[in-house]
């Protein structure tokens, strides 16, 4: 996946995680990964699978279009 896409995806994951009042550890527990994985995702360093993106959106109670909306200011 393109580096800029991964960075924007990571920013959105972090934004919605914070909006949901979750720590990285809490989100990691909800989706079944180690907290460092969430940290790397938020930093744009990991390329998540489609399944993982779906799990994250479910855990954050958002839609797939929301997590991929990179045009919001």
mmCIF file as Biopython writes it, N, C-alpha, C and O atoms, coordinates in Angstrom:
data_model
#
loop_
_atom_site.group_PDB
_atom_site.id
_atom_site.type_symbol
_atom_site.label_atom_id
_atom_site.label_alt_id
_atom_site.label_comp_id
_atom_site.label_asym_id
_atom_site.label_entity_id
_atom_site.label_seq_id
_atom_site.pdbx_PDB_ins_code
_atom_site.Cartn_x
_atom_site.Cartn_y
_atom_site.Cartn_z
_atom_site.occupancy
_atom_site.B_iso_or_equiv
_atom_site.auth_seq_id
_atom_site.auth_asym_id
_atom_site.pdbx_PDB_model_num
ATOM 1   N N  . UNK A ? 1  ? 0.857   -1.171  0.000  1.0 0.0 1  A 1 
ATOM 2   C CA . UNK A ? 1  ? 0.000   0.000   0.000  1.0 0.0 1  A 1 
ATOM 3   C C  . UNK A ? 1  ? 0.908   1.240   0.000  1.0 0.0 1  A 1 
ATOM 4   O O  . UNK A ? 1  ? 1.988   1.229   0.590  1.0 0.0 1  A 1 
ATOM 5   N N  . UNK A ? 2  ? 0.472   2.261   -0.641 1.0 0.0 2  A 1 
ATOM 6   C CA . UNK A ? 2  ? 1.186   3.524   -0.724 1.0 0.0 2  A 1 
ATOM 7   C C  . UNK A ? 2  ? 1.469   4.086   0.676  1.0 0.0 2  A 1 
ATOM 8   O O  . UNK A ? 2  ? 0.605   4.038   1.552  1.0 0.0 2  A 1 
ATOM 9   N N  . UNK A ? 3  ? 2.671   4.614   0.882  1.0 0.0 3  A 1 
ATOM 10  C CA . UNK A ? 3  ? 3.070   5.138   2.187  1.0 0.0 3  A 1 
ATOM 11  C C  . UNK A ? 3  ? 2.144   6.235   2.679  1.0 0.0 3  A 1 
ATOM 12  O O  . UNK A ? 3  ? 1.801   6.266   3.861  1.0 0.0 3  A 1 
ATOM 13  N N  . UNK A ? 4  ? 1.733   7.132   1.801  1.0 0.0 4  A 1 
ATOM 14  C CA . UNK A ? 4  ? 0.835   8.231   2.198  1.0 0.0 4  A 1 
ATOM 15  C C  . UNK A ? 4  ? -0.524  7.682   2.644  1.0 0.0 4  A 1 
ATOM 16  O O  . UNK A ? 4  ? -1.121  8.191   3.593  1.0 0.0 4  A 1 
ATOM 17  N N  . UNK A ? 5  ? -0.998  6.666   1.972  1.0 0.0 5  A 1 
ATOM 18  C CA . UNK A ? 5  ? -2.267  6.041   2.362  1.0 0.0 5  A 1 
ATOM 19  C C  . UNK A ? 5  ? -2.133  5.434   3.758  1.0 0.0 5  A 1 
ATOM 20  O O  . UNK A ? 5  ? -3.024  5.594   4.592  1.0 0.0 5  A 1 
ATOM 21  N N  . UNK A ? 6  ? -1.024  4.739   4.015  1.0 0.0 6  A 1 
ATOM 22  C CA . UNK A ? 6  ? -0.814  4.143   5.331  1.0 0.0 6  A 1 
ATOM 23  C C  . UNK A ? 6  ? -0.737  5.209   6.417  1.0 0.0 6  A 1 
ATOM 24  O O  . UNK A ? 6  ? -1.271  5.024   7.511  1.0 0.0 6  A 1 
ATOM 25  N N  . UNK A ? 7  ? -0.073  6.326   6.116  1.0 0.0 7  A 1 
ATOM 26  C CA . UNK A ? 7  ? 0.006   7.416   7.089  1.0 0.0 7  A 1 
ATOM 27  C C  . UNK A ? 7  ? -1.369  8.008   7.378  1.0 0.0 7  A 1 
ATOM 28  O O  . UNK A ? 7  ? -1.710  8.254   8.535  1.0 0.0 7  A 1 
ATOM 29  N N  . UNK A ? 8  ? -2.156  8.237   6.331  1.0 0.0 8  A 1 
ATOM 30  C CA . UNK A ? 8  ? -3.505  8.794   6.517  1.0 0.0 8  A 1 
ATOM 31  C C  . UNK A ? 8  ? -4.413  7.811   7.245  1.0 0.0 8  A 1 
ATOM 32  O O  . UNK A ? 8  ? -5.206  8.206   8.099  1.0 0.0 8  A 1 
ATOM 33  N N  . UNK A ? 9  ? -4.296  6.534   6.907  1.0 0.0 9  A 1 
ATOM 34  C CA . UNK A ? 9  ? -5.087  5.512   7.593  1.0 0.0 9  A 1 
ATOM 35  C C  . UNK A ? 9  ? -4.726  5.497   9.079  1.0 0.0 9  A 1 
ATOM 36  O O  . UNK A ? 9  ? -5.606  5.433   9.937  1.0 0.0 9  A 1 
ATOM 37  N N  . UNK A ? 10 ? -3.433  5.556   9.372  1.0 0.0 10 A 1 
ATOM 38  C CA . UNK A ? 10 ? -2.977  5.571   10.759 1.0 0.0 10 A 1 
ATOM 39  C C  . UNK A ? 10 ? -3.499  6.773   11.525 1.0 0.0 10 A 1 
ATOM 40  O O  . UNK A ? 10 ? -3.915  6.649   12.677 1.0 0.0 10 A 1 
ATOM 41  N N  . UNK A ? 11 ? -3.478  7.934   10.888 1.0 0.0 11 A 1 
ATOM 42  C CA . UNK A ? 11 ? -4.004  9.147   11.528 1.0 0.0 11 A 1 
ATOM 43  C C  . UNK A ? 11 ? -5.486  8.994   11.846 1.0 0.0 11 A 1 
ATOM 44  O O  . UNK A ? 11 ? -5.947  9.395   12.915 1.0 0.0 11 A 1 
ATOM 45  N N  . UNK A ? 12 ? -6.231  8.404   10.902 1.0 0.0 12 A 1 
ATOM 46  C CA . UNK A ? 12 ? -7.665  8.211   11.145 1.0 0.0 12 A 1 
ATOM 47  C C  . UNK A ? 12 ? -7.917  7.201   12.254 1.0 0.0 12 A 1 
ATOM 48  O O  . UNK A ? 12 ? -8.805  7.398   13.084 1.0 0.0 12 A 1 
ATOM 49  N N  . UNK A ? 13 ? -7.147  6.126   12.276 1.0 0.0 13 A 1 
ATOM 50  C CA . UNK A ? 13 ? -7.303  5.141   13.352 1.0 0.0 13 A 1 
ATOM 51  C C  . UNK A ? 13 ? -7.071  5.825   14.699 1.0 0.0 13 A 1 
ATOM 52  O O  . UNK A ? 13 ? -7.847  5.640   15.637 1.0 0.0 13 A 1 
ATOM 53  N N  . UNK A ? 14 ? -6.007  6.609   14.789 1.0 0.0 14 A 1 
ATOM 54  C CA . UNK A ? 14 ? -5.703  7.299   16.046 1.0 0.0 14 A 1 
ATOM 55  C C  . UNK A ? 14 ? -6.816  8.269   16.422 1.0 0.0 14 A 1 
ATOM 56  O O  . UNK A ? 14 ? -7.249  8.302   17.574 1.0 0.0 14 A 1 
ATOM 57  N N  . UNK A ? 15 ? -7.280  9.056   15.459 1.0 0.0 15 A 1 
ATOM 58  C CA . UNK A ? 15 ? -8.334  10.025  15.723 1.0 0.0 15 A 1 
ATOM 59  C C  . UNK A ? 15 ? -9.586  9.347   16.275 1.0 0.0 15 A 1 
ATOM 60  O O  . UNK A ? 15 ? -10.128 9.762   17.299 1.0 0.0 15 A 1 
ATOM 61  N N  . UNK A ? 16 ? -10.039 8.296   15.582 1.0 0.0 16 A 1 
ATOM 62  C CA . UNK A ? 16 ? -11.261 7.623   16.019 1.0 0.0 16 A 1 
ATOM 63  C C  . UNK A ? 16 ? -11.053 6.850   17.317 1.0 0.0 16 A 1 
ATOM 64  O O  . UNK A ? 16 ? -11.984 6.715   18.110 1.0 0.0 16 A 1 
ATOM 65  N N  . UNK A ? 17 ? -9.841  6.342   17.543 1.0 0.0 17 A 1 
ATOM 66  C CA . UNK A ? 17 ? -9.554  5.665   18.811 1.0 0.0 17 A 1 
ATOM 67  C C  . UNK A ? 17 ? -9.664  6.664   19.959 1.0 0.0 17 A 1 
ATOM 68  O O  . UNK A ? 17 ? -10.282 6.377   20.985 1.0 0.0 17 A 1 
ATOM 69  N N  . UNK A ? 18 ? -9.068  7.829   19.781 1.0 0.0 18 A 1 
ATOM 70  C CA . UNK A ? 18 ? -9.136  8.863   20.819 1.0 0.0 18 A 1 
ATOM 71  C C  . UNK A ? 18 ? -10.568 9.350   21.000 1.0 0.0 18 A 1 
ATOM 72  O O  . UNK A ? 18 ? -11.022 9.548   22.127 1.0 0.0 18 A 1 
ATOM 73  N N  . UNK A ? 19 ? -11.282 9.543   19.885 1.0 0.0 19 A 1 
ATOM 74  C CA . UNK A ? 19 ? -12.689 9.946   19.964 1.0 0.0 19 A 1 
ATOM 75  C C  . UNK A ? 19 ? -13.526 8.927   20.734 1.0 0.0 19 A 1 
ATOM 76  O O  . UNK A ? 19 ? -14.519 9.276   21.373 1.0 0.0 19 A 1 
ATOM 77  N N  . UNK A ? 20 ? -13.108 7.658   20.664 1.0 0.0 20 A 1 
ATOM 78  C CA . UNK A ? 20 ? -13.821 6.577   21.363 1.0 0.0 20 A 1 
ATOM 79  C C  . UNK A ? 20 ? -13.327 6.393   22.793 1.0 0.0 20 A 1 
ATOM 80  O O  . UNK A ? 20 ? -13.777 5.486   23.494 1.0 0.0 20 A 1 
ATOM 81  N N  . UNK A ? 21 ? -12.403 7.248   23.230 1.0 0.0 21 A 1 
ATOM 82  C CA . UNK A ? 21 ? -11.831 7.175   24.582 1.0 0.0 21 A 1 
ATOM 83  C C  . UNK A ? 21 ? -11.171 5.834   24.867 1.0 0.0 21 A 1 
ATOM 84  O O  . UNK A ? 21 ? -11.280 5.292   25.967 1.0 0.0 21 A 1 
ATOM 85  N N  . UNK A ? 22 ? -10.484 5.307   23.852 1.0 0.0 22 A 1 
ATOM 86  C CA . UNK A ? 22 ? -9.771  4.038   24.009 1.0 0.0 22 A 1 
ATOM 87  C C  . UNK A ? 22 ? -8.268  4.287   23.978 1.0 0.0 22 A 1 
ATOM 88  O O  . UNK A ? 22 ? -7.786  5.161   23.258 1.0 0.0 22 A 1 
ATOM 89  N N  . UNK A ? 23 ? -7.537  3.507   24.768 1.0 0.0 23 A 1 
ATOM 90  C CA . UNK A ? 23 ? -6.089  3.508   24.677 1.0 0.0 23 A 1 
ATOM 91  C C  . UNK A ? 23 ? -5.682  2.552   23.558 1.0 0.0 23 A 1 
ATOM 92  O O  . UNK A ? 23 ? -6.502  1.786   23.051 1.0 0.0 23 A 1 
ATOM 93  N N  . UNK A ? 24 ? -4.417  2.609   23.185 1.0 0.0 24 A 1 
ATOM 94  C CA . UNK A ? 24 ? -3.929  1.645   22.196 1.0 0.0 24 A 1 
ATOM 95  C C  . UNK A ? 24 ? -4.084  0.223   22.735 1.0 0.0 24 A 1 
ATOM 96  O O  . UNK A ? 24 ? -4.414  -0.700  21.991 1.0 0.0 24 A 1 
ATOM 97  N N  . UNK A ? 25 ? -3.847  0.061   24.017 1.0 0.0 25 A 1 
ATOM 98  C CA . UNK A ? 25 ? -3.969  -1.261  24.636 1.0 0.0 25 A 1 
ATOM 99  C C  . UNK A ? 25 ? -5.407  -1.778  24.568 1.0 0.0 25 A 1 
ATOM 100 O O  . UNK A ? 25 ? -5.635  -2.954  24.283 1.0 0.0 25 A 1 
ATOM 101 N N  . UNK A ? 26 ? -6.367  -0.903  24.828 1.0 0.0 26 A 1 
ATOM 102 C CA . UNK A ? 26 ? -7.769  -1.317  24.798 1.0 0.0 26 A 1 
ATOM 103 C C  . UNK A ? 26 ? -8.205  -1.674  23.383 1.0 0.0 26 A 1 
ATOM 104 O O  . UNK A ? 26 ? -8.899  -2.670  23.182 1.0 0.0 26 A 1 
ATOM 105 N N  . UNK A ? 27 ? -7.804  -0.871  22.402 1.0 0.0 27 A 1 
ATOM 106 C CA . UNK A ? 27 ? -8.151  -1.197  21.015 1.0 0.0 27 A 1 
ATOM 107 C C  . UNK A ? 27 ? -7.490  -2.505  20.604 1.0 0.0 27 A 1 
ATOM 108 O O  . UNK A ? 27 ? -8.113  -3.342  19.952 1.0 0.0 27 A 1 
ATOM 109 N N  . UNK A ? 28 ? -6.237  -2.679  20.983 1.0 0.0 28 A 1 
ATOM 110 C CA . UNK A ? 28 ? -5.521  -3.913  20.648 1.0 0.0 28 A 1 
ATOM 111 C C  . UNK A ? 28 ? -6.243  -5.137  21.205 1.0 0.0 28 A 1 
ATOM 112 O O  . UNK A ? 28 ? -6.375  -6.154  20.524 1.0 0.0 28 A 1 
ATOM 113 N N  . UNK A ? 29 ? -6.703  -5.031  22.435 1.0 0.0 29 A 1 
ATOM 114 C CA . UNK A ? 29 ? -7.427  -6.142  23.051 1.0 0.0 29 A 1 
ATOM 115 C C  . UNK A ? 29 ? -8.718  -6.441  22.297 1.0 0.0 29 A 1 
ATOM 116 O O  . UNK A ? 29 ? -9.068  -7.604  22.096 1.0 0.0 29 A 1 
ATOM 117 N N  . UNK A ? 30 ? -9.421  -5.396  21.881 1.0 0.0 30 A 1 
ATOM 118 C CA . UNK A ? 30 ? -10.686 -5.590  21.172 1.0 0.0 30 A 1 
ATOM 119 C C  . UNK A ? 30 ? -10.497 -6.291  19.820 1.0 0.0 30 A 1 
ATOM 120 O O  . UNK A ? 30 ? -11.361 -7.054  19.387 1.0 0.0 30 A 1 
ATOM 121 N N  . UNK A ? 31 ? -9.366  -6.029  19.157 1.0 0.0 31 A 1 
ATOM 122 C CA . UNK A ? 31 ? -9.160  -6.616  17.821 1.0 0.0 31 A 1 
ATOM 123 C C  . UNK A ? 31 ? -8.212  -7.802  17.828 1.0 0.0 31 A 1 
ATOM 124 O O  . UNK A ? 31 ? -7.974  -8.417  16.789 1.0 0.0 31 A 1 
ATOM 125 N N  . UNK A ? 32 ? -7.663  -8.130  19.010 1.0 0.0 32 A 1 
ATOM 126 C CA . UNK A ? 32 ? -6.850  -9.337  19.144 1.0 0.0 32 A 1 
ATOM 127 C C  . UNK A ? 32 ? -5.417  -9.215  18.644 1.0 0.0 32 A 1 
ATOM 128 O O  . UNK A ? 32 ? -4.875  -10.153 18.060 1.0 0.0 32 A 1 
ATOM 129 N N  . UNK A ? 33 ? -4.804  -8.054  18.873 1.0 0.0 33 A 1 
ATOM 130 C CA . UNK A ? 33 ? -3.408  -7.864  18.485 1.0 0.0 33 A 1 
ATOM 131 C C  . UNK A ? 33 ? -2.638  -7.269  19.660 1.0 0.0 33 A 1 
ATOM 132 O O  . UNK A ? 33 ? -3.227  -6.896  20.674 1.0 0.0 33 A 1 
ATOM 133 N N  . UNK A ? 34 ? -1.335  -7.185  19.515 1.0 0.0 34 A 1 
ATOM 134 C CA . UNK A ? 34 ? -0.482  -6.573  20.536 1.0 0.0 34 A 1 
ATOM 135 C C  . UNK A ? 34 ? -0.562  -5.052  20.408 1.0 0.0 34 A 1 
ATOM 136 O O  . UNK A ? 34 ? -0.678  -4.536  19.296 1.0 0.0 34 A 1 
ATOM 137 N N  . UNK A ? 35 ? -0.501  -4.333  21.517 1.0 0.0 35 A 1 
ATOM 138 C CA . UNK A ? 35 ? -0.580  -2.869  21.458 1.0 0.0 35 A 1 
ATOM 139 C C  . UNK A ? 35 ? 0.466   -2.217  20.551 1.0 0.0 35 A 1 
ATOM 140 O O  . UNK A ? 35 ? 0.202   -1.169  19.962 1.0 0.0 35 A 1 
ATOM 141 N N  . UNK A ? 36 ? 1.639   -2.821  20.434 1.0 0.0 36 A 1 
ATOM 142 C CA . UNK A ? 36 ? 2.653   -2.233  19.552 1.0 0.0 36 A 1 
ATOM 143 C C  . UNK A ? 36 ? 2.201   -2.262  18.097 1.0 0.0 36 A 1 
ATOM 144 O O  . UNK A ? 36 ? 2.596   -1.404  17.308 1.0 0.0 36 A 1 
ATOM 145 N N  . UNK A ? 37 ? 1.381   -3.240  17.739 1.0 0.0 37 A 1 
ATOM 146 C CA . UNK A ? 37 ? 0.840   -3.295  16.378 1.0 0.0 37 A 1 
ATOM 147 C C  . UNK A ? 37 ? -0.040  -2.081  16.114 1.0 0.0 37 A 1 
ATOM 148 O O  . UNK A ? 37 ? 0.034   -1.478  15.044 1.0 0.0 37 A 1 
ATOM 149 N N  . UNK A ? 38 ? -0.869  -1.723  17.084 1.0 0.0 38 A 1 
ATOM 150 C CA . UNK A ? 38 ? -1.729  -0.543  16.945 1.0 0.0 38 A 1 
ATOM 151 C C  . UNK A ? 38 ? -0.861  0.710   16.823 1.0 0.0 38 A 1 
ATOM 152 O O  . UNK A ? 38 ? -1.137  1.581   15.998 1.0 0.0 38 A 1 
ATOM 153 N N  . UNK A ? 39 ? 0.178   0.799   17.635 1.0 0.0 39 A 1 
ATOM 154 C CA . UNK A ? 39 ? 1.083   1.937   17.563 1.0 0.0 39 A 1 
ATOM 155 C C  . UNK A ? 39 ? 1.738   2.075   16.193 1.0 0.0 39 A 1 
ATOM 156 O O  . UNK A ? 39 ? 1.868   3.178   15.661 1.0 0.0 39 A 1 
ATOM 157 N N  . UNK A ? 40 ? 2.145   0.950   15.634 1.0 0.0 40 A 1 
ATOM 158 C CA . UNK A ? 40 ? 2.753   0.969   14.300 1.0 0.0 40 A 1 
ATOM 159 C C  . UNK A ? 40 ? 1.728   1.320   13.228 1.0 0.0 40 A 1 
ATOM 160 O O  . UNK A ? 40 ? 2.050   2.011   12.262 1.0 0.0 40 A 1 
ATOM 161 N N  . UNK A ? 41 ? 0.494   0.847   13.394 1.0 0.0 41 A 1 
ATOM 162 C CA . UNK A ? 41 ? -0.566  1.220   12.453 1.0 0.0 41 A 1 
ATOM 163 C C  . UNK A ? 41 ? -0.790  2.724   12.488 1.0 0.0 41 A 1 
ATOM 164 O O  . UNK A ? 41 ? -0.854  3.377   11.447 1.0 0.0 41 A 1 
ATOM 165 N N  . UNK A ? 42 ? -0.907  3.261   13.685 1.0 0.0 42 A 1 
ATOM 166 C CA . UNK A ? 42 ? -1.157  4.693   13.833 1.0 0.0 42 A 1 
ATOM 167 C C  . UNK A ? 42 ? 0.006   5.525   13.304 1.0 0.0 42 A 1 
ATOM 168 O O  . UNK A ? 42 ? -0.185  6.668   12.890 1.0 0.0 42 A 1 
ATOM 169 N N  . UNK A ? 43 ? 1.194   4.965   13.315 1.0 0.0 43 A 1 
ATOM 170 C CA . UNK A ? 43 ? 2.363   5.659   12.794 1.0 0.0 43 A 1 
ATOM 171 C C  . UNK A ? 43 ? 2.575   5.462   11.302 1.0 0.0 43 A 1 
ATOM 172 O O  . UNK A ? 43 ? 3.535   5.980   10.732 1.0 0.0 43 A 1 
ATOM 173 N N  . UNK A ? 44 ? 1.671   4.708   10.667 1.0 0.0 44 A 1 
ATOM 174 C CA . UNK A ? 44 ? 1.780   4.469   9.235  1.0 0.0 44 A 1 
ATOM 175 C C  . UNK A ? 44 ? 2.858   3.474   8.860  1.0 0.0 44 A 1 
ATOM 176 O O  . UNK A ? 44 ? 3.312   3.453   7.716  1.0 0.0 44 A 1 
ATOM 177 N N  . UNK A ? 45 ? 3.280   2.638   9.820  1.0 0.0 45 A 1 
ATOM 178 C CA . UNK A ? 45 ? 4.372   1.688   9.588  1.0 0.0 45 A 1 
ATOM 179 C C  . UNK A ? 45 ? 3.900   0.287   9.213  1.0 0.0 45 A 1 
ATOM 180 O O  . UNK A ? 45 ? 4.652   -0.471  8.599  1.0 0.0 45 A 1 
ATOM 181 N N  . UNK A ? 46 ? 2.676   -0.067  9.571  1.0 0.0 46 A 1 
ATOM 182 C CA . UNK A ? 46 ? 2.146   -1.399  9.265  1.0 0.0 46 A 1 
ATOM 183 C C  . UNK A ? 46 ? 1.073   -1.303  8.192  1.0 0.0 46 A 1 
ATOM 184 O O  . UNK A ? 46 ? 0.329   -0.325  8.116  1.0 0.0 46 A 1 
ATOM 185 N N  . UNK A ? 47 ? 1.011   -2.327  7.375  1.0 0.0 47 A 1 
ATOM 186 C CA . UNK A ? 47 ? 0.016   -2.435  6.316  1.0 0.0 47 A 1 
ATOM 187 C C  . UNK A ? 47 ? -1.027  -3.471  6.756  1.0 0.0 47 A 1 
ATOM 188 O O  . UNK A ? 47 ? -0.798  -4.671  6.607  1.0 0.0 47 A 1 
ATOM 189 N N  . UNK A ? 48 ? -2.160  -3.025  7.291  1.0 0.0 48 A 1 
ATOM 190 C CA . UNK A ? 48 ? -3.137  -3.973  7.830  1.0 0.0 48 A 1 
ATOM 191 C C  . UNK A ? 48 ? -3.883  -4.727  6.734  1.0 0.0 48 A 1 
ATOM 192 O O  . UNK A ? 48 ? -4.081  -4.228  5.627  1.0 0.0 48 A 1 
ATOM 193 N N  . UNK A ? 49 ? -4.282  -5.927  7.077  1.0 0.0 49 A 1 
ATOM 194 C CA . UNK A ? 49 ? -5.113  -6.710  6.162  1.0 0.0 49 A 1 
ATOM 195 C C  . UNK A ? 49 ? -6.514  -6.116  6.117  1.0 0.0 49 A 1 
ATOM 196 O O  . UNK A ? 49 ? -6.891  -5.319  6.975  1.0 0.0 49 A 1 
ATOM 197 N N  . UNK A ? 50 ? -7.264  -6.505  5.127  1.0 0.0 50 A 1 
ATOM 198 C CA . UNK A ? 50 ? -8.656  -6.069  5.015  1.0 0.0 50 A 1 
ATOM 199 C C  . UNK A ? 50 ? -9.439  -6.502  6.249  1.0 0.0 50 A 1 
ATOM 200 O O  . UNK A ? 50 ? -10.259 -5.748  6.772  1.0 0.0 50 A 1 
ATOM 201 N N  . UNK A ? 51 ? -9.181  -7.706  6.701  1.0 0.0 51 A 1 
ATOM 202 C CA . UNK A ? 51 ? -9.857  -8.220  7.889  1.0 0.0 51 A 1 
ATOM 203 C C  . UNK A ? 51 ? -9.540  -7.371  9.108  1.0 0.0 51 A 1 
ATOM 204 O O  . UNK A ? 51 ? -10.426 -7.079  9.912  1.0 0.0 51 A 1 
ATOM 205 N N  . UNK A ? 52 ? -8.286  -6.976  9.250  1.0 0.0 52 A 1 
ATOM 206 C CA . UNK A ? 52 ? -7.902  -6.155  10.401 1.0 0.0 52 A 1 
ATOM 207 C C  . UNK A ? 52 ? -8.559  -4.779  10.339 1.0 0.0 52 A 1 
ATOM 208 O O  . UNK A ? 52 ? -9.020  -4.268  11.360 1.0 0.0 52 A 1 
ATOM 209 N N  . UNK A ? 53 ? -8.605  -4.177  9.156  1.0 0.0 53 A 1 
ATOM 210 C CA . UNK A ? 53 ? -9.272  -2.873  9.021  1.0 0.0 53 A 1 
ATOM 211 C C  . UNK A ? 53 ? -10.743 -3.015  9.412  1.0 0.0 53 A 1 
ATOM 212 O O  . UNK A ? 53 ? -11.289 -2.150  10.096 1.0 0.0 53 A 1 
ATOM 213 N N  . UNK A ? 54 ? -11.376 -4.088  8.987  1.0 0.0 54 A 1 
ATOM 214 C CA . UNK A ? 54 ? -12.778 -4.321  9.334  1.0 0.0 54 A 1 
ATOM 215 C C  . UNK A ? 54 ? -12.932 -4.462  10.854 1.0 0.0 54 A 1 
ATOM 216 O O  . UNK A ? 54 ? -13.846 -3.879  11.439 1.0 0.0 54 A 1 
ATOM 217 N N  . UNK A ? 55 ? -12.047 -5.230  11.491 1.0 0.0 55 A 1 
ATOM 218 C CA . UNK A ? 55 ? -12.117 -5.403  12.947 1.0 0.0 55 A 1 
ATOM 219 C C  . UNK A ? 55 ? -11.951 -4.063  13.663 1.0 0.0 55 A 1 
ATOM 220 O O  . UNK A ? 55 ? -12.645 -3.782  14.640 1.0 0.0 55 A 1 
ATOM 221 N N  . UNK A ? 56 ? -11.040 -3.252  13.177 1.0 0.0 56 A 1 
ATOM 222 C CA . UNK A ? 56 ? -10.796 -1.956  13.799 1.0 0.0 56 A 1 
ATOM 223 C C  . UNK A ? 56 ? -12.023 -1.057  13.661 1.0 0.0 56 A 1 
ATOM 224 O O  . UNK A ? 56 ? -12.426 -0.403  14.622 1.0 0.0 56 A 1 
ATOM 225 N N  . UNK A ? 57 ? -12.610 -1.022  12.480 1.0 0.0 57 A 1 
ATOM 226 C CA . UNK A ? 57 ? -13.797 -0.181  12.306 1.0 0.0 57 A 1 
ATOM 227 C C  . UNK A ? 57 ? -14.935 -0.655  13.206 1.0 0.0 57 A 1 
ATOM 228 O O  . UNK A ? 57 ? -15.670 0.161   13.764 1.0 0.0 57 A 1 
ATOM 229 N N  . UNK A ? 58 ? -15.079 -1.951  13.344 1.0 0.0 58 A 1 
ATOM 230 C CA . UNK A ? 58 ? -16.127 -2.478  14.240 1.0 0.0 58 A 1 
ATOM 231 C C  . UNK A ? 58 ? -15.842 -2.092  15.690 1.0 0.0 58 A 1 
ATOM 232 O O  . UNK A ? 58 ? -16.750 -1.688  16.416 1.0 0.0 58 A 1 
ATOM 233 N N  . UNK A ? 59 ? -14.596 -2.214  16.108 1.0 0.0 59 A 1 
ATOM 234 C CA . UNK A ? 59 ? -14.222 -1.877  17.481 1.0 0.0 59 A 1 
ATOM 235 C C  . UNK A ? 59 ? -14.415 -0.389  17.766 1.0 0.0 59 A 1 
ATOM 236 O O  . UNK A ? 59 ? -14.768 -0.004  18.881 1.0 0.0 59 A 1 
ATOM 237 N N  . UNK A ? 60 ? -14.180 0.444   16.753 1.0 0.0 60 A 1 
ATOM 238 C CA . UNK A ? 60 ? -14.312 1.888   16.925 1.0 0.0 60 A 1 
ATOM 239 C C  . UNK A ? 60 ? -15.725 2.391   16.613 1.0 0.0 60 A 1 
ATOM 240 O O  . UNK A ? 60 ? -16.025 3.575   16.767 1.0 0.0 60 A 1 
ATOM 241 N N  . UNK A ? 61 ? -16.583 1.468   16.171 1.0 0.0 61 A 1 
ATOM 242 C CA . UNK A ? 61 ? -17.976 1.792   15.834 1.0 0.0 61 A 1 
ATOM 243 C C  . UNK A ? 61 ? -18.062 2.873   14.759 1.0 0.0 61 A 1 
ATOM 244 O O  . UNK A ? 61 ? -18.815 3.841   14.869 1.0 0.0 61 A 1 
ATOM 245 N N  . UNK A ? 62 ? -17.257 2.666   13.714 1.0 0.0 62 A 1 
ATOM 246 C CA . UNK A ? 62 ? -17.275 3.549   12.556 1.0 0.0 62 A 1 
ATOM 247 C C  . UNK A ? 62 ? -17.419 2.697   11.302 1.0 0.0 62 A 1 
ATOM 248 O O  . UNK A ? 62 ? -17.349 1.470   11.365 1.0 0.0 62 A 1 
ATOM 249 N N  . UNK A ? 63 ? -17.619 3.352   10.166 1.0 0.0 63 A 1 
ATOM 250 C CA . UNK A ? 63 ? -17.773 2.637   8.906  1.0 0.0 63 A 1 
ATOM 251 C C  . UNK A ? 63 ? -16.445 2.597   8.150  1.0 0.0 63 A 1 
ATOM 252 O O  . UNK A ? 63 ? -15.526 3.362   8.439  1.0 0.0 63 A 1 
ATOM 253 N N  . UNK A ? 64 ? -16.368 1.699   7.189  1.0 0.0 64 A 1 
ATOM 254 C CA . UNK A ? 64 ? -15.176 1.638   6.337  1.0 0.0 64 A 1 
ATOM 255 C C  . UNK A ? 64 ? -14.956 2.955   5.593  1.0 0.0 64 A 1 
ATOM 256 O O  . UNK A ? 64 ? -13.820 3.425   5.528  1.0 0.0 64 A 1 
ATOM 257 N N  . UNK A ? 65 ? -16.008 3.571   5.026  1.0 0.0 65 A 1 
ATOM 258 C CA . UNK A ? 65 ? -15.766 4.865   4.368  1.0 0.0 65 A 1 
ATOM 259 C C  . UNK A ? 65 ? -15.190 5.921   5.318  1.0 0.0 65 A 1 
ATOM 260 O O  . UNK A ? 65 ? -14.381 6.750   4.901  1.0 0.0 65 A 1 
ATOM 261 N N  . UNK A ? 66 ? -15.597 5.897   6.576  1.0 0.0 66 A 1 
ATOM 262 C CA . UNK A ? 66 ? -15.069 6.879   7.525  1.0 0.0 66 A 1 
ATOM 263 C C  . UNK A ? 66 ? -13.568 6.705   7.728  1.0 0.0 66 A 1 
ATOM 264 O O  . UNK A ? 66 ? -12.825 7.686   7.757  1.0 0.0 66 A 1 
ATOM 265 N N  . UNK A ? 67 ? -13.130 5.484   7.866  1.0 0.0 67 A 1 
ATOM 266 C CA . UNK A ? 67 ? -11.707 5.260   8.150  1.0 0.0 67 A 1 
ATOM 267 C C  . UNK A ? 67 ? -10.827 5.598   6.941  1.0 0.0 67 A 1 
ATOM 268 O O  . UNK A ? 67 ? -9.641  5.895   7.083  1.0 0.0 67 A 1 
ATOM 269 N N  . UNK A ? 68 ? -11.440 5.545   5.739  1.0 0.0 68 A 1 
ATOM 270 C CA . UNK A ? 68 ? -10.696 5.871   4.524  1.0 0.0 68 A 1 
ATOM 271 C C  . UNK A ? 68 ? -10.995 7.268   3.993  1.0 0.0 68 A 1 
ATOM 272 O O  . UNK A ? 68 ? -10.632 7.596   2.863  1.0 0.0 68 A 1 
ATOM 273 N N  . UNK A ? 69 ? -11.653 8.088   4.803  1.0 0.0 69 A 1 
ATOM 274 C CA . UNK A ? 69 ? -11.939 9.473   4.382  1.0 0.0 69 A 1 
ATOM 275 C C  . UNK A ? 69 ? -10.716 10.325  4.733  1.0 0.0 69 A 1 
ATOM 276 O O  . UNK A ? 69 ? -10.577 10.798  5.861  1.0 0.0 69 A 1 
ATOM 277 N N  . UNK A ? 70 ? -9.847  10.510  3.763  1.0 0.0 70 A 1 
ATOM 278 C CA . UNK A ? 70 ? -8.619  11.255  3.969  1.0 0.0 70 A 1 
ATOM 279 C C  . UNK A ? 70 ? -8.749  12.728  3.583  1.0 0.0 70 A 1 
ATOM 280 O O  . UNK A ? 70 ? -7.786  13.482  3.721  1.0 0.0 70 A 1 
ATOM 281 N N  . UNK A ? 71 ? -9.890  13.141  3.116  1.0 0.0 71 A 1 
ATOM 282 C CA . UNK A ? 71 ? -10.083 14.508  2.640  1.0 0.0 71 A 1 
ATOM 283 C C  . UNK A ? 71 ? -10.606 15.463  3.690  1.0 0.0 71 A 1 
ATOM 284 O O  . UNK A ? 71 ? -10.644 16.671  3.457  1.0 0.0 71 A 1 
ATOM 285 N N  . UNK A ? 72 ? -11.010 14.951  4.841  1.0 0.0 72 A 1 
ATOM 286 C CA . UNK A ? 72 ? -11.541 15.850  5.871  1.0 0.0 72 A 1 
ATOM 287 C C  . UNK A ? 72 ? -10.417 16.701  6.431  1.0 0.0 72 A 1 
ATOM 288 O O  . UNK A ? 72 ? -9.266  16.272  6.504  1.0 0.0 72 A 1 
ATOM 289 N N  . UNK A ? 73 ? -10.766 17.883  6.815  1.0 0.0 73 A 1 
ATOM 290 C CA . UNK A ? 73 ? -9.757  18.837  7.298  1.0 0.0 73 A 1 
ATOM 291 C C  . UNK A ? 73 ? -9.615  18.740  8.796  1.0 0.0 73 A 1 
ATOM 292 O O  . UNK A ? 73 ? -8.815  19.463  9.388  1.0 0.0 73 A 1 
#
